[in-house]
Amino acid sequence: MENFEYYIYMKLEFLNNYLKKDLKDLESQISERTKTKVSLINSLSKHILQGGGKRLRPIVLILANKLCKQNKKNIIDASVVVEFIHAATLLHDDVVDKSKMRHNKKTANSIWGNQGAVLVGDFLYSRAFEIIVEINNPRIYQILAKTTNLISQGEVLQLMNLNNINVTEKIYLEIISRKTAKLFEASCEIGSVLANNNPKENAALASFGNYFGLAYQLRNDYLDYFGEKNYTGKNIIEDFSEGKPTLPIIYAMKKVNDKSKKIIKDTFIKQDLKKMNLILDILLSCGADKYIQKKIDQITLKAIKELEIFKDNKIKETLISLANFCSTRRG
């Protein structure tokens, strides 16, 4: 395991060095594109966009572009677009979820209030589409119009199943597919489209992004129960306390006996957080952690398989390492 972790670490070090200029240009454009004469927009945008995010969506977009014989035109602008869309969804999510912390920092809504967070989220969405018009590529219009619509559908589907302890795994996977995976899918496909627009490569990278995003969100939901707060930057079992039945709970409700089901259900409905250690014991005893990690590993392998059409090189190796890292990360 230590050798594997060291191997991944070295690959990610290559990633940081390889994308150093791209990421510097990205940060510069993010700063430039959020400058307005409205002080609240400036302050709140800076808070959400410089709050410790990983920039994963721009990173996979840029790597996908480089993998497809790189065409630098519009690549940083497109990266800003996906990061703005992501940031806007976070602002709206935190309002809906009444979240107080993100990445070990107070959420925007807890500082500036719900109205400010929602309106600046709307600003970031509109700014993103302003940049899309500048890029002026009909295929990019199509990808992002469809993606933002699906993200909204995922948000509503999650809202419809809030506090529904009997939600199925199928519905849960549909929620995370729309809410999270689709923006990763779009990011990878856009990188390919802006490179040489080869239909086969576009499809492979879009599929890679979809699987990557699914595994990433599954690992998030795994860490919500089985992670450590100092790594995750959020309260452990936050989803449970917000009434979101994610895969650890869904799996346990299928596997445990009636007595344990009643404990989970009663605790979930009453939000009796004093019983959370008991809930964790139940999840571990039925193997929920192992089931979810196995699913993450399987989906990650599917993501990696999509890259087989590309020749072996440093960029492909880095995408594979990034997928492996995200499937095993602690935060």
C-alpha contacts under 8 A as a table, 3 or more apart, distances in Angstrom:
res1	aa1	res2	aa2	distance
1	M	4	F	5.06
1	M	5	E	6.17
2	E	5	E	5.09
2	E	6	Y	6.11
3	N	6	Y	5.08
3	N	7	Y	6.13
4	F	7	Y	5.05
4	F	8	I	6.29
5	E	8	I	5.12
5	E	9	Y	6.07
6	Y	9	Y	4.92
6	Y	10	M	6.20
7	Y	10	M	5.27
7	Y	11	K	6.38
8	I	11	K	5.12
8	I	12	L	6.21
8	I	321	S	5.61
8	I	322	L	7.73
8	I	324	N	7.54
8	I	325	F	6.54
9	Y	12	L	5.17
9	Y	13	E	6.17
10	M	13	E	5.01
10	M	14	F	6.39
11	K	14	F	5.09
11	K	15	L	6.38
11	K	317	E	7.61
11	K	318	T	5.86
11	K	321	S	6.27
12	L	15	L	4.70
12	L	16	N	6.26
12	L	318	T	6.89
12	L	321	S	7.10
12	L	322	L	6.99
13	E	16	N	5.16
13	E	17	N	6.35
14	F	17	N	5.21
14	F	18	Y	5.78
14	F	318	T	7.70
15	L	18	Y	5.05
15	L	19	L	5.98
15	L	318	T	6.51
16	N	19	L	5.52
16	N	20	K	5.80
17	N	20	K	5.10
18	Y	21	K	7.82
19	L	22	D	5.12
19	L	23	L	5.90
20	K	23	L	5.35
20	K	24	K	6.15
21	K	24	K	5.00
21	K	25	D	6.14
22	D	25	D	5.13
22	D	26	L	6.09
22	D	62	I	7.99
22	D	76	I	7.28
23	L	26	L	4.80
23	L	27	E	6.16
24	K	27	E	5.25
24	K	28	S	6.26
25	D	28	S	5.05
25	D	29	Q	6.20
25	D	76	I	7.04
26	L	29	Q	5.19
26	L	30	I	6.11
26	L	76	I	5.81
26	L	77	D	7.91
26	L	79	S	7.11
26	L	80	V	6.58
27	E	30	I	5.06
27	E	31	S	6.20
28	S	31	S	5.26
28	S	32	E	6.19
29	Q	32	E	4.89
29	Q	33	R	5.83
29	Q	76	I	7.74
29	Q	77	D	7.60
29	Q	80	V	7.07
30	I	33	R	5.28
30	I	34	T	6.32
30	I	49	L	7.94
30	I	80	V	6.14
31	S	34	T	5.53
31	S	35	K	6.67
31	S	46	K	7.73
32	E	35	K	5.56
33	R	127	R	7.72
34	T	41	I	7.58
34	T	42	N	6.29
34	T	45	S	6.66
34	T	46	K	7.86
35	K	42	N	5.97
36	T	39	S	7.32
36	T	41	I	7.10
36	T	42	N	6.43
38	V	41	I	5.59
38	V	42	N	6.55
39	S	42	N	5.09
39	S	43	S	6.16
40	L	43	S	5.19
40	L	44	L	5.88
40	L	116	G	7.67
41	I	44	L	5.37
41	I	45	S	5.72
41	I	120	V	5.87
41	I	123	F	7.88
42	N	45	S	5.34
42	N	46	K	6.10
43	S	46	K	5.26
43	S	47	H	6.24
44	L	47	H	4.99
44	L	48	I	6.37
44	L	108	A	6.54
44	L	112	W	7.86
44	L	117	A	7.46
44	L	120	V	7.09
45	S	48	I	5.39
45	S	49	L	5.88
45	S	120	V	7.03
45	S	124	L	8.00
46	K	49	L	5.22
46	K	50	Q	5.55
46	K	51	G	7.75
47	H	50	Q	5.57
47	H	51	G	5.62
47	H	108	A	7.03
48	I	51	G	5.25
48	I	87	A	6.56
48	I	91	L	7.61
48	I	107	T	7.90
48	I	108	A	6.93
49	L	52	G	7.82
49	L	53	G	7.17
49	L	87	A	6.64
50	Q	53	G	6.94
51	G	103	H	6.88
51	G	105	K	7.27
52	G	103	H	6.11
53	G	103	H	7.52
55	R	58	P	5.65
55	R	59	I	6.16
55	R	83	E	7.01
56	L	59	I	4.92
56	L	60	V	6.17
57	R	60	V	5.40
57	R	61	L	6.20
57	R	79	S	7.43
57	R	82	V	6.56
57	R	83	E	6.64
57	R	183	L	7.51
57	R	184	F	5.88
57	R	187	S	6.00
58	P	61	L	4.97
58	P	62	I	6.09
58	P	78	A	7.97
58	P	79	S	4.53
58	P	80	V	7.16
58	P	82	V	6.63
58	P	83	E	6.51
58	P	187	S	6.95
59	I	62	I	5.24
59	I	63	L	6.13
59	I	79	S	7.87
60	V	63	L	5.03
60	V	64	A	5.90
60	V	184	F	7.67
60	V	187	S	6.66
60	V	188	C	5.89
60	V	191	G	7.93
60	V	209	G	7.93
60	V	319	L	7.52
61	L	64	A	5.19
61	L	65	N	6.27
61	L	79	S	6.65
61	L	187	S	4.80
61	L	188	C	4.74
61	L	189	E	7.54
61	L	190	I	6.65
61	L	191	G	4.64
61	L	192	S	7.91
62	I	65	N	5.07
62	I	66	K	6.26
62	I	75	I	6.82
62	I	76	I	7.97
62	I	79	S	7.36
62	I	191	G	5.99
63	L	66	K	5.03
63	L	67	L	6.02
63	L	191	G	7.44
63	L	315	I	6.64
63	L	319	L	7.26
64	A	67	L	5.05
64	A	68	C	6.39
64	A	188	C	5.56
64	A	189	E	7.61
64	A	191	G	5.02
64	A	192	S	5.71
64	A	205	L	6.96
65	N	68	C	5.28
65	N	69	K	6.97
65	N	70	Q	5.04
65	N	71	N	6.86
65	N	72	K	7.93
65	N	75	I	7.80
65	N	188	C	7.87
65	N	190	I	7.94
65	N	191	G	4.20
65	N	192	S	5.08
65	N	193	V	7.90
65	N	194	L	6.82
65	N	195	A	5.35
66	K	69	K	5.59
66	K	70	Q	4.16
66	K	71	N	7.48
66	K	191	G	7.94
66	K	195	A	7.57
66	K	315	I	7.25
67	L	70	Q	6.61
67	L	310	F	7.85
67	L	315	I	6.05
67	L	316	K	6.75
68	C	192	S	6.01
68	C	195	A	5.79
68	C	196	N	6.68
68	C	201	E	7.54
69	K	195	A	6.40
69	K	196	N	7.24
70	Q	195	A	5.15
70	Q	196	N	7.77
71	N	75	I	7.72
71	N	194	L	6.51
71	N	195	A	4.59
71	N	196	N	7.30
72	K	75	I	5.40
72	K	76	I	7.87
72	K	194	L	7.98
72	K	195	A	7.52
73	K	194	L	7.42
74	N	77	D	5.19
74	N	78	A	6.04
74	N	135	I	6.23
74	N	194	L	7.50
75	I	78	A	5.14
75	I	79	S	6.18
75	I	191	G	7.18
75	I	194	L	7.12
76	I	79	S	4.92
76	I	80	V	6.22
77	D	80	V	5.10
77	D	81	V	6.34
77	D	131	I	6.83
77	D	135	I	7.53
78	A	81	V	5.00
78	A	82	V	6.55
78	A	131	I	7.80
78	A	132	I	7.33
78	A	135	I	7.68
78	A	190	I	7.68
79	S	82	V	5.44
79	S	83	E	6.30
79	S	187	S	7.80
80	V	83	E	5.14
80	V	84	F	6.05
80	V	128	A	7.50
81	V	84	F	5.17
81	V	85	I	6.23
81	V	128	A	4.74
81	V	129	F	7.46
81	V	131	I	6.81
81	V	132	I	7.17
82	V	85	I	5.10
82	V	86	H	6.10
82	V	128	A	7.62
82	V	183	L	7.38
82	V	187	S	6.73
83	E	86	H	5.01
83	E	87	A	6.06
84	F	87	A	5.02
84	F	88	A	6.05
84	F	124	L	5.52
84	F	125	Y	6.58
84	F	127	R	7.82
84	F	128	A	6.01
85	I	88	A	5.13
85	I	89	T	6.32
85	I	124	L	6.74
85	I	125	Y	5.67
85	I	128	A	6.63
85	I	148	T	7.93
86	H	89	T	5.25
86	H	90	L	6.36
86	H	183	L	7.83
87	A	90	L	5.05
87	A	91	L	6.31
87	A	121	G	7.26
87	A	124	L	7.49
88	A	91	L	5.19
88	A	92	H	6.34
88	A	120	V	7.58
88	A	121	G	4.17
88	A	122	D	6.76
88	A	124	L	5.76
88	A	125	Y	6.15
89	T	92	H	5.13
89	T	93	D	5.85
89	T	121	G	7.03
90	L	93	D	4.91
90	L	94	D	6.04
91	L	94	D	5.39
91	L	95	V	6.56
91	L	108	A	7.04
91	L	109	N	7.51
91	L	117	A	5.69
91	L	118	V	6.45
91	L	120	V	7.93
91	L	121	G	5.67
92	H	95	V	5.25
92	H	96	V	6.34
92	H	117	A	6.96
92	H	118	V	5.67
92	H	121	G	6.45
93	D	96	V	5.15
93	D	97	D	5.93
94	D	97	D	5.05
94	D	98	K	5.54
94	D	99	S	4.88
94	D	100	K	7.68
94	D	107	T	7.09
94	D	109	N	6.96
95	V	98	K	4.98
95	V	99	S	6.71
95	V	109	N	6.18
95	V	114	N	5.79
95	V	117	A	7.26
95	V	118	V	7.34
96	V	99	S	7.96
97	D	242	E	6.41
98	K	109	N	7.94
99	S	102	R	7.79
99	S	107	T	6.77
99	S	109	N	7.93
99	S	110	S	7.65
100	K	106	K	5.66
100	K	107	T	5.31
100	K	109	N	7.67
100	K	110	S	5.74
101	M	104	N	6.05
101	M	105	K	5.40
101	M	106	K	4.50
101	M	107	T	5.11
101	M	233	G	7.50
101	M	234	K	6.02
101	M	235	N	7.83
102	R	105	K	5.33
102	R	106	K	6.23
102	R	107	T	5.80
102	R	233	G	6.09
102	R	234	K	5.91
103	H	232	T	6.97
103	H	233	G	4.27
103	H	234	K	6.51
104	N	230	N	7.98
104	N	233	G	4.31
104	N	234	K	6.34
105	K	233	G	7.75
106	K	110	S	6.41
106	K	111	I	6.99
107	T	110	S	5.34
107	T	111	I	6.67
108	A	111	I	5.23
108	A	112	W	5.85
108	A	113	G	7.16
108	A	117	A	5.96
109	N	112	W	5.28
109	N	113	G	4.33
109	N	114	N	4.84
109	N	115	Q	7.81
109	N	116	G	7.09
109	N	117	A	5.28
110	S	113	G	5.66
110	S	114	N	7.60
112	W	115	Q	7.87
112	W	116	G	5.84
112	W	117	A	6.86
113	G	116	G	5.68
113	G	117	A	6.44
114	N	117	A	5.18
114	N	118	V	6.10
115	Q	118	V	5.32
115	Q	119	L	6.14
116	G	119	L	5.25
116	G	120	V	6.06
117	A	120	V	5.36
117	A	121	G	6.05
118	V	121	G	5.01
118	V	122	D	6.28
119	L	122	D	4.95
119	L	123	F	6.26
120	V	123	F	4.74
120	V	124	L	6.24
121	G	124	L	5.19
121	G	125	Y	6.35
122	D	125	Y	5.09
122	D	126	S	6.21
123	F	126	S	5.14
123	F	127	R	5.99
124	L	127	R	5.00
124	L	128	A	6.02
125	Y	128	A	5.12
125	Y	129	F	6.48
126	S	129	F	5.19
126	S	130	E	6.19
127	R	130	E	4.92
127	R	131	I	6.39
128	A	131	I	5.26
128	A	132	I	6.32
129	F	132	I	4.77
129	F	133	V	6.32
130	E	133	V	5.35
130	E	134	E	6.71
131	I	134	E	4.99
131	I	135	I	6.40
132	I	135	I	5.08
132	I	136	N	6.49
132	I	137	N	7.91
132	I	140	I	7.49
132	I	141	Y	6.89
133	V	136	N	5.07
133	V	137	N	7.88
133	V	141	Y	7.98
136	N	140	I	7.96
136	N	141	Y	7.96
137	N	140	I	5.36
137	N	141	Y	6.50
138	P	141	Y	5.00
138	P	142	Q	6.35
139	R	142	Q	5.08
139	R	143	I	6.24
139	R	193	V	7.76
140	I	143	I	5.12
140	I	144	L	6.15
140	I	190	I	6.48
140	I	193	V	7.83
141	Y	144	L	5.51
141	Y	145	A	5.90
142	Q	145	A	5.28
142	Q	146	K	6.12
143	I	146	K	5.44
143	I	147	T	6.05
143	I	186	A	6.28
143	I	190	I	7.71
144	L	147	T	4.83
144	L	148	T	5.95
144	L	186	A	6.88
145	A	148	T	5.52
145	A	149	N	6.30
146	K	149	N	5.19
146	K	150	L	6.23
147	T	150	L	5.10
147	T	151	I	6.17
147	T	182	K	6.06
147	T	183	L	6.34
147	T	186	A	6.82
148	T	151	I	5.03
148	T	152	S	6.30
148	T	183	L	7.96
149	N	152	S	5.20
149	N	153	Q	6.33
150	L	153	Q	4.90
150	L	154	G	6.16
150	L	178	R	5.32
150	L	179	K	7.22
150	L	182	K	7.41
151	I	154	G	5.05
151	I	155	E	6.32
151	I	178	R	5.05
151	I	179	K	4.58
151	I	180	T	7.33
151	I	182	K	7.25
151	I	183	L	7.84
152	S	155	E	5.07
152	S	156	V	6.32
152	S	178	R	7.93
152	S	179	K	7.34
153	Q	156	V	5.17
153	Q	157	L	6.04
153	Q	178	R	6.94
153	Q	179	K	7.79
154	G	157	L	5.00
154	G	158	Q	6.11
154	G	174	E	7.43
154	G	175	I	4.85
154	G	176	I	7.04
154	G	177	S	7.66
154	G	178	R	4.80
154	G	179	K	4.82
155	E	158	Q	5.20
155	E	159	L	6.24
155	E	175	I	7.38
155	E	179	K	6.29
156	V	159	L	4.91
156	V	160	M	6.14
157	L	160	M	5.07
157	L	161	N	6.45
157	L	175	I	6.30
158	Q	161	N	5.17
158	Q	162	L	6.12
158	Q	175	I	6.12
158	Q	244	K	7.82
159	L	162	L	5.10
161	N	164	N	5.12
161	N	167	V	6.79
161	N	244	K	7.68
162	L	243	G	5.60
162	L	244	K	5.49
162	L	245	P	7.35
163	N	243	G	4.57
163	N	244	K	6.10
163	N	245	P	6.93
163	N	268	F	7.61
163	N	269	I	7.06
164	N	167	V	5.66
164	N	243	G	7.76
164	N	244	K	7.74
164	N	245	P	6.82
165	I	245	P	5.95
165	I	249	I	7.91
165	I	250	I	7.42
165	I	265	K	6.64
165	I	268	F	7.49
166	N	250	I	7.28
166	N	253	M	7.77
167	V	171	I	6.72
167	V	172	Y	7.09
167	V	245	P	7.15
167	V	250	I	6.95
168	T	171	I	5.38
168	T	172	Y	6.30
168	T	250	I	6.71
169	E	172	Y	4.95
169	E	173	L	6.09
169	E	247	L	6.76
169	E	250	I	6.45
169	E	251	Y	7.66
170	K	173	L	5.25
170	K	174	E	6.29
171	I	174	E	4.96
171	I	175	I	6.24
172	Y	175	I	5.12
172	Y	176	I	6.47
172	Y	246	T	6.76
172	Y	247	L	7.22
173	L	176	I	5.28
173	L	177	S	5.91
174	E	177	S	5.02
174	E	178	R	6.28
175	I	178	R	5.43
175	I	179	K	5.94
176	I	179	K	4.97
176	I	180	T	5.38
176	I	181	A	6.50
176	I	214	L	6.70
176	I	217	Q	6.77
177	S	180	T	5.76
177	S	181	A	4.71
177	S	182	K	6.10
177	S	210	N	7.54
177	S	213	G	7.60
177	S	214	L	6.17
178	R	181	A	6.11
178	R	182	K	5.46
179	K	182	K	6.81
179	K	183	L	7.80
180	T	183	L	6.01
180	T	184	F	7.04
180	T	213	G	6.03
180	T	214	L	7.09
180	T	217	Q	6.74
181	A	184	F	5.26
181	A	185	E	6.14
181	A	209	G	7.02
181	A	210	N	4.92
181	A	211	Y	7.07
181	A	212	F	7.17
181	A	213	G	3.92
181	A	214	L	5.20
181	A	217	Q	7.70
182	K	185	E	4.85
182	K	186	A	6.05
182	K	209	G	7.76
182	K	210	N	6.00
182	K	213	G	7.30
183	L	186	A	4.95
183	L	187	S	6.03
183	L	213	G	7.86
184	F	187	S	5.01
184	F	188	C	6.31
184	F	206	A	7.99
184	F	209	G	4.86
184	F	210	N	6.05
184	F	212	F	7.23
184	F	213	G	5.56
185	E	188	C	5.42
185	E	189	E	6.20
185	E	205	L	7.46
185	E	206	A	4.63
185	E	207	S	6.46
185	E	208	F	7.05
185	E	209	G	3.97
185	E	210	N	4.53
185	E	213	G	7.32
186	A	189	E	5.11
186	A	190	I	5.93
186	A	206	A	6.45
186	A	209	G	7.34
187	S	190	I	5.25
187	S	191	G	6.32
187	S	206	A	7.85
187	S	209	G	7.30
188	C	191	G	5.20
188	C	192	S	6.49
188	C	202	N	7.96
188	C	205	L	5.46
188	C	206	A	5.48
188	C	208	F	7.61
188	C	209	G	5.62
189	E	192	S	5.12
189	E	193	V	6.07
189	E	202	N	5.27
189	E	203	A	7.13
189	E	205	L	5.68
189	E	206	A	4.68
189	E	209	G	7.79
190	I	193	V	4.95
190	I	194	L	6.02
190	I	202	N	7.97
191	G	194	L	5.40
191	G	195	A	6.36
192	S	195	A	5.09
192	S	196	N	6.56
192	S	197	N	5.93
192	S	198	N	7.44
192	S	201	E	6.78
192	S	202	N	5.38
192	S	205	L	7.15
193	V	196	N	5.99
193	V	197	N	4.05
193	V	198	N	7.13
193	V	202	N	6.32
194	L	197	N	6.35
197	N	201	E	7.64
197	N	202	N	6.58
198	N	201	E	5.34
198	N	202	N	5.96
199	P	202	N	4.97
199	P	203	A	6.14
200	K	203	A	5.30
200	K	204	A	6.26
201	E	204	A	5.08
201	E	205	L	6.09
201	E	309	I	7.76
202	N	205	L	5.41
202	N	206	A	6.02
203	A	206	A	5.08
203	A	207	S	6.12
204	A	207	S	5.19
204	A	208	F	6.14
204	A	306	E	5.39
204	A	307	L	6.70
204	A	309	I	7.81
205	L	208	F	4.83
205	L	209	G	6.07
205	L	306	E	7.01
205	L	307	L	7.21
206	A	209	G	5.10
206	A	210	N	6.26
207	S	210	N	5.03
207	S	211	Y	6.31
207	S	303	A	7.05
207	S	306	E	6.75
208	F	211	Y	5.36
208	F	212	F	5.93
208	F	302	K	7.64
208	F	303	A	4.46
208	F	304	I	6.87
208	F	306	E	5.60
208	F	307	L	7.15
209	G	212	F	4.92
209	G	213	G	5.97
209	G	303	A	7.25
210	N	213	G	5.19
210	N	214	L	6.27
210	N	303	A	7.75
211	Y	214	L	5.09
211	Y	215	A	6.18
211	Y	299	I	5.88
211	Y	300	T	6.54
211	Y	302	K	6.70
211	Y	303	A	5.04
212	F	215	A	5.30
212	F	216	Y	6.05
212	F	299	I	7.52
212	F	300	T	6.31
212	F	303	A	5.84
212	F	323	A	6.30
213	G	216	Y	4.94
213	G	217	Q	6.18
214	L	217	Q	5.32
214	L	218	L	6.12
214	L	299	I	7.40
215	A	218	L	5.07
215	A	219	R	6.11
215	A	295	K	7.99
215	A	296	I	4.98
215	A	297	D	7.65
215	A	299	I	5.96
215	A	300	T	6.10
215	A	326	C	7.67
215	A	327	S	6.17
216	Y	219	R	5.21
216	Y	220	N	6.34
216	Y	296	I	7.94
216	Y	326	C	5.91
216	Y	327	S	6.21
217	Q	220	N	4.83
217	Q	221	D	6.25
218	L	221	D	5.09
218	L	222	Y	6.08
218	L	247	L	7.83
218	L	292	I	7.28
218	L	296	I	6.41
219	R	222	Y	4.82
219	R	223	L	6.08
219	R	293	Q	7.44
219	R	296	I	6.81
219	R	326	C	7.57
219	R	327	S	6.10
219	R	328	T	7.43
219	R	329	R	7.82
220	N	223	L	5.15
220	N	224	D	6.27
220	N	331	G	7.95
221	D	224	D	5.04
221	D	225	Y	7.07
221	D	239	D	7.94
221	D	246	T	6.58
221	D	247	L	7.16
221	D	248	P	7.65
222	Y	225	Y	5.76
222	Y	226	F	5.95
222	Y	227	G	7.25
222	Y	247	L	7.90
222	Y	248	P	6.98
222	Y	289	D	6.91
222	Y	292	I	6.85
222	Y	293	Q	7.56
223	L	226	F	4.84
223	L	227	G	4.06
223	L	228	E	7.42
223	L	232	T	7.28
223	L	236	I	7.83
223	L	330	R	7.13
223	L	331	G	7.34
224	D	227	G	5.94
224	D	232	T	7.96
224	D	235	N	7.76
224	D	236	I	5.25
224	D	237	I	5.00
224	D	238	E	6.43
224	D	239	D	6.89
225	Y	236	I	5.97
225	Y	237	I	5.03
225	Y	248	P	7.61
225	Y	280	L	7.22
226	F	236	I	7.83
226	F	289	D	7.33
227	G	231	Y	7.42
227	G	232	T	6.85
227	G	236	I	7.01
227	G	330	R	6.53
227	G	331	G	7.51
228	E	231	Y	5.53
228	E	232	T	6.22
228	E	236	I	6.99
228	E	330	R	7.59
228	E	331	G	7.94
229	K	232	T	5.08
229	K	233	G	5.51
229	K	234	K	5.71
229	K	235	N	5.89
229	K	236	I	5.99
230	N	233	G	5.73
230	N	234	K	7.92
231	Y	330	R	6.04
231	Y	331	G	4.61
232	T	330	R	6.90
232	T	331	G	4.12
233	G	331	G	7.41
234	K	238	E	7.27
235	N	238	E	5.42
237	I	240	F	5.33
237	I	241	S	6.53
237	I	276	M	8.00
238	E	241	S	5.16
238	E	242	E	6.21
239	D	242	E	5.06
239	D	243	G	6.31
239	D	244	K	5.03
239	D	245	P	7.08
239	D	246	T	7.29
240	F	243	G	5.20
240	F	244	K	5.55
240	F	245	P	6.46
240	F	246	T	7.95
240	F	268	F	6.81
240	F	271	Q	7.98
241	S	244	K	7.55
241	S	268	F	7.59
241	S	271	Q	6.14
241	S	273	L	7.39
243	G	268	F	6.98
243	G	269	I	7.92
245	P	249	I	5.95
245	P	250	I	6.47
246	T	249	I	5.80
246	T	250	I	6.13
247	L	250	I	4.80
247	L	251	Y	5.78
247	L	292	I	7.28
248	P	251	Y	5.42
248	P	252	A	6.23
248	P	283	L	6.80
248	P	288	A	5.45
248	P	289	D	6.96
248	P	292	I	7.16
249	I	252	A	5.07
249	I	253	M	6.10
249	I	283	L	7.37
249	I	288	A	7.98
250	I	253	M	5.31
250	I	254	K	6.70
251	Y	254	K	5.33
251	Y	255	K	6.42
251	Y	288	A	6.25
252	A	255	K	5.06
252	A	256	V	5.73
252	A	261	K	7.82
252	A	282	I	7.64
252	A	283	L	5.98
252	A	286	C	6.51
252	A	288	A	6.29
253	M	256	V	6.05
253	M	261	K	5.81
253	M	264	I	7.84
255	K	286	C	6.59
256	V	260	S	5.98
256	V	261	K	6.27
256	V	282	I	7.85
256	V	286	C	6.48
257	N	260	S	5.48
257	N	261	K	6.19
258	D	261	K	4.93
258	D	262	K	6.15
259	K	262	K	5.24
259	K	263	I	6.46
260	S	263	I	5.02
260	S	264	I	6.25
260	S	282	I	7.05
261	K	264	I	5.16
261	K	265	K	6.03
262	K	265	K	5.03
262	K	266	D	5.88
263	I	266	D	5.31
263	I	267	T	5.97
263	I	279	I	7.75
264	I	267	T	5.26
264	I	268	F	5.93
264	I	279	I	6.44
265	K	268	F	5.08
265	K	269	I	6.10
266	D	269	I	5.23
266	D	270	K	5.95
267	T	270	K	5.26
267	T	271	Q	5.41
267	T	272	D	5.06
267	T	273	L	7.35
267	T	275	K	6.96
268	F	271	Q	5.11
268	F	272	D	7.10
272	D	275	K	6.01
272	D	276	M	7.61
273	L	276	M	5.27
274	K	277	N	7.55
275	K	278	L	5.30
275	K	279	I	6.42
276	M	279	I	4.89
276	M	280	L	6.17
277	N	280	L	5.05
277	N	281	D	6.23
278	L	281	D	5.04
278	L	282	I	6.32
279	I	282	I	5.10
279	I	283	L	6.27
280	L	283	L	5.05
280	L	284	L	6.14
281	D	284	L	5.20
281	D	285	S	5.99
282	I	285	S	5.11
282	I	286	C	6.37
283	L	286	C	5.50
283	L	287	G	6.38
283	L	288	A	5.31
283	L	289	D	7.18
284	L	287	G	5.07
284	L	288	A	5.90
284	L	289	D	6.28
285	S	288	A	7.75
287	G	290	K	5.29
287	G	291	Y	6.16
288	A	291	Y	5.10
288	A	292	I	6.18
289	D	292	I	5.40
289	D	293	Q	6.20
290	K	293	Q	5.20
290	K	294	K	6.02
291	Y	294	K	5.23
291	Y	295	K	6.32
292	I	295	K	5.03
292	I	296	I	6.19
293	Q	296	I	4.91
293	Q	297	D	6.16
294	K	297	D	5.09
294	K	298	Q	6.20
295	K	298	Q	5.09
295	K	299	I	6.20
296	I	299	I	5.28
296	I	300	T	6.07
296	I	327	S	6.24
297	D	300	T	5.05
297	D	301	L	6.26
297	D	327	S	6.75
298	Q	301	L	5.22
298	Q	302	K	6.49
299	I	302	K	5.00
299	I	303	A	6.33
300	T	303	A	5.00
300	T	304	I	6.30
300	T	323	A	6.38
300	T	324	N	6.94
300	T	327	S	6.92
301	L	304	I	5.08
301	L	305	K	6.11
302	K	305	K	5.07
302	K	306	E	6.58
303	A	306	E	5.45
303	A	307	L	7.34
303	A	323	A	7.68
304	I	307	L	5.51
304	I	308	E	7.39
304	I	320	I	5.95
304	I	323	A	7.50
305	K	308	E	5.50
306	E	309	I	7.06
307	L	310	F	5.71
307	L	316	K	7.29
308	E	311	K	7.48
310	F	316	K	7.49
311	K	316	K	7.75
312	D	316	K	6.16
312	D	317	E	7.20
313	N	316	K	5.44
313	N	317	E	6.24
314	K	317	E	5.04
314	K	318	T	6.05
315	I	318	T	5.00
315	I	319	L	6.32
316	K	319	L	5.19
316	K	320	I	6.30
317	E	320	I	5.10
317	E	321	S	6.11
318	T	321	S	4.96
318	T	322	L	6.00
319	L	322	L	5.02
319	L	323	A	6.23
320	I	323	A	5.14
320	I	324	N	6.29
321	S	324	N	5.02
321	S	325	F	5.98
322	L	325	F	5.00
322	L	326	C	6.10
323	A	326	C	5.28
323	A	327	S	6.29
324	N	327	S	5.22
324	N	328	T	6.54
325	F	328	T	5.39
325	F	329	R	5.69
326	C	329	R	5.25
